Amino acid sequence: MSGSQQYCTFYIDRQMFGIEVEVVQEIIRFQEITRVPLAPALVHGLINLRGQIVTAIDLGTLLAFSSHDPERPRMNVIVRGEDSSFSLLVDRIGDVLELDESMSEVAPITLKGAVSEVIDRAYKLERELLLSIDVTRLLKTISQAVVGHAA
């Protein structure tokens, strides 16, 4: 495929999201999380990833999706940022998909709130819609939420 991109896919609630494979460090099962006092709700806590302390972000909370089923353990998508790694807590992992850029469209204008700020493209797949997350915009949105909480 010319002009194709690989996406690591995952679900929050029943919505499929994707992040470019190049920025995904690894995917791990749910880890013990240490809560951070006075942190905003989207900061679920910290995990120890082989000696590296990684902030676990509750992506469902950030994107204002319905609350997670506490009976089902979540997965960690470890993403490399500019300065450090962070974990995105997601409900379940999908497949790695290679998608041609010609299949993409601009993000739907019906998206509201933080989800509209972090989604850059949408892909109409055979049975569902994949919303592509721009990691740079995601990091900016997380930073704004954390700083706004501290103010």
N, CA, C and O atoms as a GROMACS GRO file, in nm:
protein
  604
    1MET      N    1   0.084  -0.120   0.000
    1MET     CA    2   0.000   0.000   0.000
    1MET      C    3   0.088   0.125   0.000
    1MET      O    4   0.180   0.135   0.081
    2SER      N    5   0.062   0.216  -0.087
    2SER     CA    6   0.137   0.341  -0.081
    2SER      C    7   0.061   0.438   0.008
    2SER      O    8  -0.062   0.442   0.008
    3GLY      N    9   0.137   0.516   0.084
    3GLY     CA   10   0.074   0.610   0.175
    3GLY      C   11  -0.002   0.544   0.286
    3GLY      O   12  -0.106   0.594   0.329
    4SER      N   13   0.048   0.430   0.333
    4SER     CA   14  -0.024   0.360   0.440
    4SER      C   15   0.040   0.389   0.575
    4SER      O   16   0.155   0.431   0.583
    5GLN      N   17  -0.034   0.365   0.680
    5GLN     CA   18   0.009   0.387   0.817
    5GLN      C   19  -0.040   0.273   0.902
    5GLN      O   20  -0.154   0.227   0.885
    6GLN      N   21   0.044   0.226   0.993
    6GLN     CA   22   0.002   0.121   1.085
    6GLN      C   23  -0.047   0.183   1.215
    6GLN      O   24   0.014   0.276   1.268
    7TYR      N   25  -0.159   0.130   1.264
    7TYR     CA   26  -0.219   0.180   1.388
    7TYR      C   27  -0.233   0.066   1.489
    7TYR      O   28  -0.278  -0.043   1.456
    8CYS      N   29  -0.196   0.095   1.612
    8CYS     CA   30  -0.227   0.008   1.724
    8CYS      C   31  -0.368   0.049   1.766
    8CYS      O   32  -0.391   0.165   1.798
    9THR      N   33  -0.461  -0.045   1.765
    9THR     CA   34  -0.600  -0.010   1.797
    9THR      C   35  -0.639  -0.059   1.935
    9THR      O   36  -0.585  -0.158   1.986
   10PHE      N   37  -0.733   0.012   1.994
   10PHE     CA   38  -0.784  -0.022   2.126
   10PHE      C   39  -0.923   0.038   2.141
   10PHE      O   40  -0.968   0.119   2.060
   11TYR      N   41  -0.990  -0.006   2.246
   11TYR     CA   42  -1.129   0.037   2.268
   11TYR      C   43  -1.144   0.105   2.402
   11TYR      O   44  -1.082   0.067   2.502
   12ILE      N   45  -1.227   0.207   2.402
   12ILE     CA   46  -1.278   0.268   2.524
   12ILE      C   47  -1.428   0.262   2.508
   12ILE      O   48  -1.485   0.315   2.413
   13ASP      N   49  -1.492   0.196   2.605
   13ASP     CA   50  -1.633   0.165   2.592
   13ASP      C   51  -1.646   0.081   2.465
   13ASP      O   52  -1.581  -0.023   2.455
   14ARG      N   53  -1.725   0.120   2.369
   14ARG     CA   54  -1.737   0.044   2.244
   14ARG      C   55  -1.675   0.115   2.125
   14ARG      O   56  -1.690   0.071   2.011
   15GLN      N   57  -1.605   0.226   2.152
   15GLN     CA   58  -1.545   0.305   2.043
   15GLN      C   59  -1.401   0.261   2.019
   15GLN      O   60  -1.322   0.248   2.112
   16MET      N   61  -1.367   0.240   1.891
   16MET     CA   62  -1.232   0.203   1.852
   16MET      C   63  -1.148   0.328   1.827
   16MET      O   64  -1.190   0.421   1.758
   17PHE      N   65  -1.027   0.326   1.884
   17PHE     CA   66  -0.930   0.432   1.863
   17PHE      C   67  -0.802   0.371   1.810
   17PHE      O   68  -0.781   0.251   1.821
   18GLY      N   69  -0.718   0.454   1.752
   18GLY     CA   70  -0.589   0.407   1.703
   18GLY      C   71  -0.482   0.510   1.726
   18GLY      O   72  -0.506   0.630   1.722
   19ILE      N   73  -0.360   0.459   1.751
   19ILE     CA   74  -0.242   0.543   1.765
   19ILE      C   75  -0.136   0.484   1.671
   19ILE      O   76  -0.124   0.362   1.660
   20GLU      N   77  -0.062   0.571   1.605
   20GLU     CA   78   0.042   0.524   1.515
   20GLU      C   79   0.138   0.432   1.588
   20GLU      O   80   0.182   0.463   1.699
   21VAL      N   81   0.169   0.320   1.528
   21VAL     CA   82   0.254   0.217   1.589
   21VAL      C   83   0.390   0.275   1.632
   21VAL      O   84   0.446   0.232   1.733
   22GLU      N   85   0.443   0.369   1.557
   22GLU     CA   86   0.576   0.423   1.585
   22GLU      C   87   0.589   0.484   1.724
   22GLU      O   88   0.699   0.486   1.780
   23VAL      N   89   0.480   0.534   1.783
   23VAL     CA   90   0.489   0.597   1.914
   23VAL      C   91   0.451   0.503   2.028
   23VAL      O   92   0.462   0.539   2.145
   24VAL      N   93   0.408   0.382   1.994
   24VAL     CA   94   0.372   0.285   2.098
   24VAL      C   95   0.497   0.207   2.138
   24VAL      O   96   0.560   0.141   2.056
   25GLN      N   97   0.531   0.217   2.265
   25GLN     CA   98   0.648   0.146   2.318
   25GLN      C   99   0.614  -0.001   2.340
   25GLN      O  100   0.689  -0.089   2.298
   26GLU      N  101   0.501  -0.026   2.407
   26GLU     CA  102   0.457  -0.163   2.433
   26GLU      C  103   0.316  -0.161   2.487
   26GLU      O  104   0.261  -0.057   2.522
   27ILE      N  105   0.258  -0.280   2.494
   27ILE     CA  106   0.125  -0.298   2.553
   27ILE      C  107   0.140  -0.401   2.663
   27ILE      O  108   0.196  -0.509   2.641
   28ILE      N  109   0.090  -0.368   2.782
   28ILE     CA  110   0.102  -0.460   2.894
   28ILE      C  111  -0.033  -0.473   2.964
   28ILE      O  112  -0.120  -0.387   2.953
   29ARG      N  113  -0.046  -0.584   3.034
   29ARG     CA  114  -0.167  -0.605   3.112
   29ARG      C  115  -0.173  -0.503   3.225
   29ARG      O  116  -0.078  -0.429   3.249
   30PHE      N  117  -0.286  -0.501   3.291
   30PHE     CA  118  -0.305  -0.408   3.402
   30PHE      C  119  -0.195  -0.426   3.506
   30PHE      O  120  -0.164  -0.539   3.545
   31GLN      N  121  -0.138  -0.319   3.551
   31GLN     CA  122  -0.034  -0.318   3.653
   31GLN      C  123  -0.088  -0.255   3.781
   31GLN      O  124  -0.185  -0.179   3.778
   32GLU      N  125  -0.024  -0.288   3.892
   32GLU     CA  126  -0.060  -0.222   4.017
   32GLU      C  127  -0.031  -0.074   4.003
   32GLU      O  128   0.076  -0.034   3.957
   33ILE      N  129  -0.128   0.007   4.041
   33ILE     CA  130  -0.116   0.152   4.025
   33ILE      C  131  -0.112   0.218   4.162
   33ILE      O  132  -0.194   0.188   4.249
   34THR      N  133  -0.016   0.308   4.179
   34THR     CA  134  -0.006   0.387   4.301
   34THR      C  135  -0.078   0.519   4.276
   34THR      O  136  -0.041   0.595   4.187
   35ARG      N  137  -0.178   0.545   4.356
   35ARG     CA  138  -0.256   0.670   4.341
   35ARG      C  139  -0.170   0.790   4.377
   35ARG      O  140  -0.079   0.780   4.459
   36VAL      N  141  -0.200   0.903   4.316
   36VAL     CA  142  -0.129   1.028   4.342
   36VAL      C  143  -0.228   1.121   4.411
   36VAL      O  144  -0.327   1.162   4.350
   37PRO      N  145  -0.202   1.156   4.538
   37PRO     CA  146  -0.294   1.245   4.610
   37PRO      C  147  -0.312   1.378   4.537
   37PRO      O  148  -0.217   1.435   4.485
   38LEU      N  149  -0.435   1.425   4.535
   38LEU     CA  150  -0.473   1.554   4.478
   38LEU      C  151  -0.456   1.564   4.326
   38LEU      O  152  -0.467   1.673   4.270
   39ALA      N  153  -0.429   1.453   4.260
   39ALA     CA  154  -0.417   1.455   4.114
   39ALA      C  155  -0.556   1.461   4.051
   39ALA      O  156  -0.653   1.416   4.112
   40PRO      N  157  -0.566   1.518   3.931
   40PRO     CA  158  -0.696   1.518   3.864
   40PRO      C  159  -0.740   1.375   3.832
   40PRO      O  160  -0.658   1.283   3.828
   41ALA      N  161  -0.869   1.356   3.810
   41ALA     CA  162  -0.925   1.222   3.789
   41ALA      C  163  -0.862   1.150   3.670
   41ALA      O  164  -0.855   1.027   3.670
   42LEU      N  165  -0.818   1.223   3.569
   42LEU     CA  166  -0.760   1.158   3.452
   42LEU      C  167  -0.624   1.095   3.483
   42LEU      O  168  -0.581   1.005   3.411
   43VAL      N  169  -0.555   1.142   3.588
   43VAL     CA  170  -0.430   1.080   3.630
   43VAL      C  171  -0.466   0.967   3.725
   43VAL      O  172  -0.492   0.989   3.844
   44HIS      N  173  -0.469   0.847   3.671
   44HIS     CA  174  -0.511   0.732   3.751
   44HIS      C  175  -0.406   0.695   3.854
   44HIS      O  176  -0.439   0.635   3.957
   45GLY      N  177  -0.281   0.729   3.828
   45GLY     CA  178  -0.173   0.701   3.922
   45GLY      C  179  -0.042   0.676   3.849
   45GLY      O  180  -0.023   0.716   3.735
   46LEU      N  181   0.048   0.608   3.920
   46LEU     CA  182   0.180   0.578   3.866
   46LEU      C  183   0.202   0.428   3.864
   46LEU      O  184   0.158   0.357   3.955
   47ILE      N  185   0.271   0.379   3.761
   47ILE     CA  186   0.308   0.238   3.756
   47ILE      C  187   0.460   0.228   3.747
   47ILE      O  188   0.527   0.319   3.698
   48ASN      N  189   0.512   0.116   3.795
   48ASN     CA  190   0.654   0.089   3.787
   48ASN      C  191   0.675  -0.007   3.670
   48ASN      O  192   0.636  -0.124   3.676
   49LEU      N  193   0.736   0.043   3.565
   49LEU     CA  194   0.761  -0.036   3.445
   49LEU      C  195   0.909  -0.069   3.439
   49LEU      O  196   0.989   0.006   3.382
   50ARG      N  197   0.945  -0.181   3.500
   50ARG     CA  198   1.085  -0.225   3.506
   50ARG      C  199   1.178  -0.115   3.555
   50ARG      O  200   1.282  -0.089   3.495
   51GLY      N  201   1.139  -0.050   3.664
   51GLY     CA  202   1.220   0.054   3.726
   51GLY      C  203   1.192   0.195   3.676
   51GLY      O  204   1.241   0.292   3.735
   52GLN      N  205   1.116   0.208   3.571
   52GLN     CA  206   1.079   0.339   3.518
   52GLN      C  207   0.941   0.375   3.570
   52GLN      O  208   0.847   0.297   3.556
   53ILE      N  209   0.928   0.493   3.632
   53ILE     CA  210   0.798   0.538   3.682
   53ILE      C  211   0.722   0.604   3.567
   53ILE      O  212   0.770   0.698   3.505
   54VAL      N  213   0.602   0.552   3.541
   54VAL     CA  214   0.522   0.595   3.427
   54VAL      C  215   0.386   0.642   3.478
   54VAL      O  216   0.323   0.574   3.559
   55THR      N  217   0.341   0.757   3.432
   55THR     CA  218   0.210   0.810   3.468
   55THR      C  219   0.103   0.737   3.389
   55THR      O  220   0.111   0.725   3.266
   56ALA      N  221   0.002   0.687   3.460
   56ALA     CA  222  -0.110   0.617   3.397
   56ALA      C  223  -0.226   0.715   3.380
   56ALA      O  224  -0.282   0.765   3.477
   57ILE      N  225  -0.262   0.740   3.255
   57ILE     CA  226  -0.370   0.833   3.220
   57ILE      C  227  -0.496   0.752   3.189
   57ILE      O  228  -0.493   0.661   3.107
   58ASP      N  229  -0.605   0.787   3.255
   58ASP     CA  230  -0.733   0.723   3.228
   58ASP      C  231  -0.792   0.790   3.104
   58ASP      O  232  -0.856   0.895   3.114
   59LEU      N  233  -0.771   0.729   2.989
   59LEU     CA  234  -0.813   0.790   2.863
   59LEU      C  235  -0.965   0.805   2.856
   59LEU      O  236  -1.015   0.901   2.798
   60GLY      N  237  -1.038   0.711   2.915
   60GLY     CA  238  -1.184   0.722   2.917
   60GLY      C  239  -1.231   0.846   2.992
   60GLY      O  240  -1.324   0.913   2.948
   61THR      N  241  -1.168   0.876   3.104
   61THR     CA  242  -1.202   0.996   3.181
   61THR      C  243  -1.167   1.121   3.103
   61THR      O  244  -1.247   1.214   3.096
   62LEU      N  245  -1.048   1.124   3.043
   62LEU     CA  246  -1.006   1.240   2.966
   62LEU      C  247  -1.103   1.269   2.852
   62LEU      O  248  -1.138   1.384   2.826
   63LEU      N  249  -1.146   1.162   2.783
   63LEU     CA  250  -1.233   1.180   2.666
   63LEU      C  251  -1.381   1.179   2.700
   63LEU      O  252  -1.466   1.181   2.610
   64ALA      N  253  -1.414   1.176   2.830
   64ALA     CA  254  -1.552   1.183   2.878
   64ALA      C  255  -1.639   1.068   2.829
   64ALA      O  256  -1.753   1.089   2.787
   65PHE      N  257  -1.583   0.947   2.834
   65PHE     CA  258  -1.660   0.828   2.802
   65PHE      C  259  -1.720   0.772   2.930
   65PHE      O  260  -1.679   0.809   3.040
   66SER      N  261  -1.818   0.683   2.914
   66SER     CA  262  -1.883   0.625   3.032
   66SER      C  263  -1.780   0.554   3.119
   66SER      O  264  -1.674   0.514   3.072
   67SER      N  265  -1.812   0.541   3.245
   67SER     CA  266  -1.717   0.484   3.340
   67SER      C  267  -1.685   0.339   3.306
   67SER      O  268  -1.766   0.266   3.249
   68HIS      N  269  -1.567   0.300   3.344
   68HIS     CA  270  -1.514   0.166   3.316
   68HIS      C  271  -1.576   0.062   3.409
   68HIS      O  272  -1.605   0.092   3.525
   69ASP      N  273  -1.596  -0.059   3.359
   69ASP     CA  274  -1.644  -0.171   3.439
   69ASP      C  275  -1.531  -0.215   3.533
   69ASP      O  276  -1.431  -0.268   3.485
   70PRO      N  277  -1.545  -0.194   3.664
   70PRO     CA  278  -1.437  -0.227   3.757
   70PRO      C  279  -1.407  -0.377   3.765
   70PRO      O  280  -1.301  -0.416   3.814
   71GLU      N  281  -1.497  -0.461   3.718
   71GLU     CA  282  -1.475  -0.606   3.721
   71GLU      C  283  -1.380  -0.652   3.611
   71GLU      O  284  -1.326  -0.762   3.617
   72ARG      N  285  -1.360  -0.569   3.513
   72ARG     CA  286  -1.275  -0.606   3.399
   72ARG      C  287  -1.144  -0.528   3.405
   72ARG      O  288  -1.146  -0.405   3.399
   73PRO      N  289  -1.030  -0.597   3.416
   73PRO     CA  290  -0.902  -0.525   3.423
   73PRO      C  291  -0.871  -0.454   3.291
   73PRO      O  292  -0.900  -0.506   3.183
   74ARG      N  293  -0.814  -0.338   3.302
   74ARG     CA  294  -0.780  -0.261   3.182
   74ARG      C  295  -0.640  -0.295   3.134
   74ARG      O  296  -0.562  -0.361   3.203
   75MET      N  297  -0.609  -0.248   3.017
   75MET     CA  298  -0.479  -0.268   2.955
   75MET      C  299  -0.405  -0.135   2.953
   75MET      O  300  -0.466  -0.028   2.956
   76ASN      N  301  -0.273  -0.144   2.949
   76ASN     CA  302  -0.187  -0.026   2.942
   76ASN      C  303  -0.123  -0.018   2.805
   76ASN      O  304  -0.054  -0.111   2.762
   77VAL      N  305  -0.147   0.090   2.735
   77VAL     CA  306  -0.076   0.118   2.611
   77VAL      C  307   0.032   0.218   2.648
   77VAL      O  308   0.004   0.335   2.676
   78ILE      N  309   0.157   0.172   2.647
   78ILE     CA  310   0.268   0.258   2.684
   78ILE      C  311   0.311   0.335   2.560
   78ILE      O  312   0.348   0.276   2.458
   79VAL      N  313   0.306   0.468   2.571
   79VAL     CA  314   0.332   0.556   2.458
   79VAL      C  315   0.453   0.643   2.490
   79VAL      O  316   0.468   0.693   2.601
   80ARG      N  317   0.540   0.659   2.390
   80ARG     CA  318   0.657   0.745   2.406
   80ARG      C  319   0.619   0.889   2.374
   80ARG      O  320   0.571   0.920   2.265
   81GLY      N  321   0.641   0.976   2.472
   81GLY     CA  322   0.622   1.119   2.450
   81GLY      C  323   0.756   1.181   2.416
   81GLY      O  324   0.854   1.109   2.397
   82GLU      N  325   0.763   1.313   2.410
   82GLU     CA  326   0.888   1.381   2.378
   82GLU      C  327   0.993   1.358   2.486
   82GLU      O  328   1.109   1.330   2.455
   83ASP      N  329   0.953   1.370   2.613
   83ASP     CA  330   1.048   1.361   2.724
   83ASP      C  331   1.041   1.232   2.801
   83ASP      O  332   1.139   1.192   2.864
   84SER      N  333   0.928   1.166   2.798
   84SER     CA  334   0.912   1.044   2.879
   84SER      C  335   0.799   0.959   2.823
   84SER      O  336   0.731   0.997   2.727
   85SER      N  337   0.780   0.844   2.884
   85SER     CA  338   0.671   0.755   2.845
   85SER      C  339   0.553   0.775   2.939
   85SER      O  340   0.569   0.821   3.052
   86PHE      N  341   0.436   0.740   2.891
   86PHE     CA  342   0.317   0.742   2.975
   86PHE      C  343   0.227   0.628   2.933
   86PHE      O  344   0.240   0.574   2.823
   87SER      N  345   0.137   0.590   3.022
   87SER     CA  346   0.047   0.478   2.996
   87SER      C  347  -0.094   0.531   2.973
   87SER      O  348  -0.143   0.616   3.046
   88LEU      N  349  -0.157   0.479   2.870
   88LEU     CA  350  -0.298   0.508   2.845
   88LEU      C  351  -0.376   0.386   2.891
   88LEU      O  352  -0.357   0.277   2.838
   89LEU      N  353  -0.464   0.404   2.987
   89LEU     CA  354  -0.549   0.294   3.032
   89LEU      C  355  -0.667   0.283   2.938
   89LEU      O  356  -0.742   0.378   2.918
   90VAL      N  357  -0.683   0.165   2.880
   90VAL     CA  358  -0.790   0.140   2.783
   90VAL      C  359  -0.866   0.015   2.824
   90VAL      O  360  -0.815  -0.066   2.901
   91ASP      N  361  -0.987   0.000   2.773
   91ASP     CA  362  -1.070  -0.114   2.810
   91ASP      C  363  -1.020  -0.245   2.750
   91ASP      O  364  -1.015  -0.347   2.819
   92ARG      N  365  -0.984  -0.242   2.622
   92ARG     CA  366  -0.930  -0.363   2.560
   92ARG      C  367  -0.850  -0.326   2.437
   92ARG      O  368  -0.865  -0.217   2.382
   93ILE      N  369  -0.765  -0.419   2.396
   93ILE     CA  370  -0.676  -0.397   2.282
   93ILE      C  371  -0.738  -0.458   2.158
   93ILE      O  372  -0.801  -0.564   2.163
   94GLY      N  373  -0.720  -0.391   2.046
   94GLY     CA  374  -0.764  -0.443   1.917
   94GLY      C  375  -0.644  -0.497   1.841
   94GLY      O  376  -0.548  -0.544   1.902
   95ASP      N  377  -0.649  -0.490   1.711
   95ASP     CA  378  -0.542  -0.539   1.625
   95ASP      C  379  -0.453  -0.424   1.580
   95ASP      O  380  -0.487  -0.307   1.597
   96VAL      N  381  -0.340  -0.459   1.523
   96VAL     CA  382  -0.260  -0.361   1.451
   96VAL      C  383  -0.313  -0.361   1.308
   96VAL      O  384  -0.317  -0.465   1.242
   97LEU      N  385  -0.354  -0.245   1.262
   97LEU     CA  386  -0.412  -0.232   1.129
   97LEU      C  387  -0.325  -0.145   1.041
   97LEU      O  388  -0.275  -0.042   1.085
   98GLU      N  389  -0.307  -0.186   0.918
   98GLU     CA  390  -0.238  -0.103   0.820
   98GLU      C  391  -0.345  -0.043   0.731
   98GLU      O  392  -0.418  -0.113   0.660
   99LEU      N  393  -0.353   0.090   0.735
   99LEU     CA  394  -0.460   0.160   0.664
   99LEU      C  395  -0.401   0.258   0.565
   99LEU      O  396  -0.305   0.328   0.594
  100ASP      N  397  -0.460   0.261   0.447
  100ASP     CA  398  -0.417   0.354   0.345
  100ASP      C  399  -0.473   0.492   0.378
  100ASP      O  400  -0.590   0.507   0.416
  101GLU      N  401  -0.390   0.592   0.365
  101GLU     CA  402  -0.432   0.729   0.397
  101GLU      C  403  -0.552   0.774   0.314
  101GLU      O  404  -0.628   0.860   0.358
  102SER      N  405  -0.569   0.716   0.196
  102SER     CA  406  -0.682   0.754   0.110
  102SER      C  407  -0.815   0.712   0.172
  102SER      O  408  -0.921   0.762   0.134
  103MET      N  409  -0.810   0.619   0.269
  103MET     CA  410  -0.932   0.574   0.337
  103MET      C  411  -0.976   0.671   0.448
  103MET      O  412  -1.087   0.660   0.500
  104SER      N  413  -0.889   0.764   0.482
  104SER     CA  414  -0.918   0.851   0.597
  104SER      C  415  -0.997   0.975   0.557
  104SER      O  416  -0.996   1.019   0.443
  105GLU      N  417  -1.065   1.028   0.656
  105GLU     CA  418  -1.140   1.152   0.642
  105GLU      C  419  -1.106   1.240   0.761
  105GLU      O  420  -1.053   1.191   0.860
  106VAL      N  421  -1.136   1.367   0.751
  106VAL     CA  422  -1.116   1.454   0.866
  106VAL      C  423  -1.205   1.407   0.979
  106VAL      O  424  -1.306   1.342   0.956
  107ALA      N  425  -1.166   1.440   1.101
  107ALA     CA  426  -1.245   1.400   1.218
  107ALA      C  427  -1.387   1.455   1.207
  107ALA      O  428  -1.407   1.567   1.161
  108PRO      N  429  -1.485   1.377   1.249
  108PRO     CA  430  -1.624   1.424   1.243
  108PRO      C  431  -1.645   1.552   1.324
  108PRO      O  432  -1.592   1.566   1.433
  109ILE      N  433  -1.723   1.644   1.270
  109ILE     CA  434  -1.748   1.770   1.340
  109ILE      C  435  -1.841   1.750   1.460
  109ILE      O  436  -1.858   1.841   1.542
  110THR      N  437  -1.900   1.634   1.469
  110THR     CA  438  -1.992   1.607   1.581
  110THR      C  439  -1.919   1.574   1.710
  110THR      O  440  -1.981   1.566   1.816
  111LEU      N  441  -1.786   1.553   1.703
  111LEU     CA  442  -1.709   1.524   1.825
  111LEU      C  443  -1.706   1.648   1.912
  111LEU      O  444  -1.692   1.760   1.862
  112LYS      N  445  -1.719   1.628   2.041
  112LYS     CA  446  -1.722   1.740   2.136
  112LYS      C  447  -1.617   1.720   2.245
  112LYS      O  448  -1.572   1.608   2.270
  113GLY      N  449  -1.579   1.830   2.309
  113GLY     CA  450  -1.489   1.823   2.424
  113GLY      C  451  -1.349   1.779   2.386
  113GLY      O  452  -1.301   1.803   2.276
  114ALA      N  453  -1.282   1.711   2.483
  114ALA     CA  454  -1.143   1.670   2.465
  114ALA      C  455  -1.125   1.576   2.348
  114ALA      O  456  -1.021   1.579   2.282
  115VAL      N  457  -1.225   1.491   2.320
  115VAL     CA  458  -1.211   1.397   2.208
  115VAL      C  459  -1.195   1.472   2.076
  115VAL      O  460  -1.123   1.426   1.988
  116SER      N  461  -1.261   1.585   2.062
  116SER     CA  462  -1.248   1.664   1.938
  116SER      C  463  -1.110   1.727   1.927
  116SER      O  464  -1.064   1.757   1.816
  117GLU      N  465  -1.044   1.749   2.039
  117GLU     CA  466  -0.912   1.810   2.039
  117GLU      C  467  -0.800   1.712   2.004
  117GLU      O  468  -0.696   1.754   1.954
  118VAL      N  469  -0.820   1.584   2.029
  118VAL     CA  470  -0.711   1.487   2.011
  118VAL      C  471  -0.726   1.399   1.887
  118VAL      O  472  -0.630   1.333   1.847
  119ILE      N  473  -0.844   1.397   1.826
  119ILE     CA  474  -0.866   1.313   1.708
  119ILE      C  475  -0.829   1.392   1.584
  119ILE      O  476  -0.875   1.504   1.564
  120ASP      N  477  -0.744   1.330   1.499
  120ASP     CA  478  -0.706   1.401   1.377
  120ASP      C  479  -0.770   1.343   1.250
  120ASP      O  480  -0.795   1.416   1.155
  121ARG      N  481  -0.795   1.212   1.249
  121ARG     CA  482  -0.852   1.148   1.132
  121ARG      C  483  -0.954   1.043   1.174
  121ARG      O  484  -0.955   0.998   1.289
  122ALA      N  485  -1.038   1.005   1.080
  122ALA     CA  486  -1.134   0.896   1.103
  122ALA      C  487  -1.125   0.801   0.983
  122ALA      O  488  -1.111   0.844   0.869
  123TYR      N  489  -1.133   0.673   1.013
  123TYR     CA  490  -1.131   0.570   0.909
  123TYR      C  491  -1.260   0.490   0.918
  123TYR      O  492  -1.291   0.433   1.022
  124LYS      N  493  -1.334   0.485   0.808
  124LYS     CA  494  -1.455   0.402   0.802
  124LYS      C  495  -1.411   0.262   0.765
  124LYS      O  496  -1.373   0.235   0.651
  125LEU      N  497  -1.417   0.172   0.862
  125LEU     CA  498  -1.380   0.034   0.838
  125LEU      C  499  -1.506  -0.044   0.804
  125LEU      O  500  -1.615   0.011   0.801
  126GLU      N  501  -1.490  -0.172   0.779
  126GLU     CA  502  -1.604  -0.254   0.737
  126GLU      C  503  -1.718  -0.253   0.839
  126GLU      O  504  -1.834  -0.242   0.801
  127ARG      N  505  -1.684  -0.265   0.968
  127ARG     CA  506  -1.789  -0.276   1.070
  127ARG      C  507  -1.791  -0.165   1.173
  127ARG      O  508  -1.881  -0.158   1.256
  128GLU      N  509  -1.689  -0.078   1.169
  128GLU     CA  510  -1.683   0.027   1.272
  128GLU      C  511  -1.600   0.145   1.225
  128GLU      O  512  -1.541   0.144   1.117
  129LEU      N  513  -1.598   0.246   1.308
  129LEU     CA  514  -1.525   0.368   1.280
  129LEU      C  515  -1.402   0.372   1.369
  129LEU      O  516  -1.413   0.355   1.490
  130LEU      N  517  -1.285   0.394   1.311
  130LEU     CA  518  -1.160   0.409   1.386
  130LEU      C  519  -1.128   0.557   1.394
  130LEU      O  520  -1.119   0.626   1.293
  131LEU      N  521  -1.112   0.605   1.517
  131LEU     CA  522  -1.072   0.744   1.538
  131LEU      C  523  -0.924   0.745   1.570
  131LEU      O  524  -0.880   0.682   1.666
  132SER      N  525  -0.847   0.817   1.490
  132SER     CA  526  -0.702   0.823   1.505
  132SER      C  527  -0.664   0.936   1.600
  132SER      O  528  -0.704   1.051   1.582
  133ILE      N  529  -0.586   0.902   1.704
  133ILE     CA  530  -0.544   0.999   1.805
  133ILE      C  531  -0.409   1.057   1.765
  133ILE      O  532  -0.315   0.983   1.735
  134ASP      N  533  -0.400   1.189   1.765
  134ASP     CA  534  -0.274   1.259   1.743
  134ASP      C  535  -0.206   1.270   1.879
  134ASP      O  536  -0.254   1.342   1.967
  135VAL      N  537  -0.094   1.200   1.898
  135VAL     CA  538  -0.029   1.191   2.030
  135VAL      C  539   0.021   1.328   2.076
  135VAL      O  540   0.015   1.357   2.196
  136THR      N  541   0.069   1.411   1.987
  136THR     CA  542   0.115   1.545   2.025
  136THR      C  543   0.000   1.626   2.082
  136THR      O  544   0.014   1.690   2.186
  137ARG      N  545  -0.114   1.622   2.015
  137ARG     CA  546  -0.232   1.694   2.066
  137ARG      C  547  -0.284   1.630   2.195
  137ARG      O  548  -0.333   1.700   2.283
  138LEU      N  549  -0.272   1.497   2.206
  138LEU     CA  550  -0.313   1.429   2.328
  138LEU      C  551  -0.229   1.476   2.446
  138LEU      O  552  -0.284   1.507   2.552
  139LEU      N  553  -0.097   1.483   2.430
  139LEU     CA  554  -0.009   1.529   2.537
  139LEU      C  555  -0.041   1.673   2.577
  139LEU      O  556  -0.038   1.707   2.696
  140LYS      N  557  -0.071   1.756   2.479
  140LYS     CA  558  -0.106   1.896   2.508
  140LYS      C  559  -0.237   1.902   2.589
  140LYS      O  560  -0.247   1.978   2.684
  141THR      N  561  -0.335   1.821   2.551
  141THR     CA  562  -0.463   1.818   2.621
  141THR      C  563  -0.445   1.768   2.765
  141THR      O  564  -0.505   1.822   2.858
  142ILE      N  565  -0.363   1.664   2.781
  142ILE     CA  566  -0.336   1.612   2.916
  142ILE      C  567  -0.268   1.720   3.000
  142ILE      O  568  -0.307   1.743   3.114
  143SER      N  569  -0.167   1.786   2.944
  143SER     CA  570  -0.096   1.892   3.017
  143SER      C  571  -0.190   2.004   3.058
  143SER      O  572  -0.184   2.052   3.171
  144GLN      N  573  -0.277   2.047   2.968
  144GLN     CA  574  -0.372   2.153   2.999
  144GLN      C  575  -0.467   2.112   3.110
  144GLN      O  576  -0.499   2.192   3.197
  145ALA      N  577  -0.512   1.986   3.108
  145ALA     CA  578  -0.603   1.938   3.211
  145ALA      C  579  -0.535   1.931   3.347
  145ALA      O  580  -0.595   1.965   3.449
  146VAL      N  581  -0.410   1.886   3.348
  146VAL     CA  582  -0.336   1.876   3.475
  146VAL      C  583  -0.305   2.015   3.530
  146VAL      O  584  -0.323   2.040   3.649
  147VAL      N  585  -0.258   2.106   3.443
  147VAL     CA  586  -0.228   2.241   3.487
  147VAL      C  587  -0.354   2.314   3.530
  147VAL      O  588  -0.354   2.387   3.629
  148GLY      N  589  -0.463   2.294   3.456
  148GLY     CA  590  -0.591   2.355   3.492
  148GLY      C  591  -0.642   2.305   3.626
  148GLY      O  592  -0.706   2.380   3.701
  149HIS      N  593  -0.614   2.180   3.658
  149HIS     CA  594  -0.655   2.123   3.786
  149HIS      C  595  -0.575   2.184   3.900
  149HIS      O  596  -0.628   2.205   4.009
  150ALA      N  597  -0.447   2.212   3.875
  150ALA     CA  598  -0.358   2.265   3.979
  150ALA      C  599  -0.387   2.411   4.008
  150ALA      O  600  -0.356   2.460   4.116
  151ALA      N  601  -0.446   2.482   3.912
  151ALA     CA  602  -0.470   2.626   3.928
  151ALA      C  603  -0.581   2.656   4.027
  151ALA      O  604  -0.612   2.772   4.051
   0.00000   0.00000   0.00000
